[in-house]
């Protein structure tokens, strides 16, 4: 068993998350994203939402703004034992997306948090810091 890690002054905690979905129905996907957009902006008309959510990036941002995530939480393990088999999709989701895995990794001690990079982010802000002794 690993030793408990106590918080320390100046300790950097970084949470890296990957959340994948596969679009199974592009029209349902865009329609659901436009609904999400209108829920976040109730004064917006359907026509305005259609203009505001015109592509995949707009749609993803609409879901993230409303839910903080892309797609519904998965009721089953997303990868590994108990998860759907590779390539298995759920084609009938009302949002036109099939959950395709999600993982979160907690990283302690990254030598430089994102804020300390200013407006010039590192080449790969998701890269893991070197392991001590490397």
BELLINRA-V164242 format. One record per backbone hydrogen bond with DSSP energy under -1.0 kcal/mol. CO is the residue of the C=O (numbers start at 1). NH is the residue of the N-H. E is the energy in kcal/mol with one decimal. If there is no record, write none. Layout:
BEGIN
<<CO & NH & E> <CO & NH & E>>
END
This chain:
BEGIN
<<8 & 11 & -2.2> <12 & 109 & -2.7> <14 & 107 & -3.4> <16 & 105 & -2.9> <18 & 103 & -2.5> <20 & 100 & -2.7> <22 & 98 & -2.6> <25 & 29 & -2.5> <26 & 30 & -2.4> <27 & 31 & -2.5> <28 & 32 & -2.7> <29 & 33 & -2.1> <30 & 34 & -2.4> <31 & 35 & -2.0> <32 & 36 & -2.3> <33 & 37 & -2.4> <34 & 38 & -2.4> <35 & 39 & -2.2> <36 & 40 & -1.7> <37 & 41 & -1.6> <41 & 44 & -2.4> <45 & 49 & -2.5> <46 & 50 & -2.1> <47 & 51 & -1.7> <48 & 52 & -2.4> <49 & 53 & -2.5> <55 & 59 & -2.3> <56 & 60 & -2.9> <57 & 61 & -2.4> <58 & 62 & -2.1> <59 & 63 & -2.1> <60 & 64 & -2.8> <61 & 65 & -2.9> <62 & 66 & -1.8> <63 & 67 & -3.5> <64 & 68 & -1.6> <80 & 83 & -2.0> <85 & 88 & -2.4> <93 & 96 & -1.9> <96 & 24 & -2.8> <96 & 25 & -1.6> <98 & 22 & -2.3> <101 & 20 & -3.2> <103 & 18 & -2.6> <105 & 16 & -2.8> <107 & 14 & -3.0> <113 & 116 & -1.2> <114 & 117 & -1.9> <115 & 118 & -1.4> <117 & 120 & -1.5> <124 & 127 & -1.7> <131 & 134 & -2.2>>
END
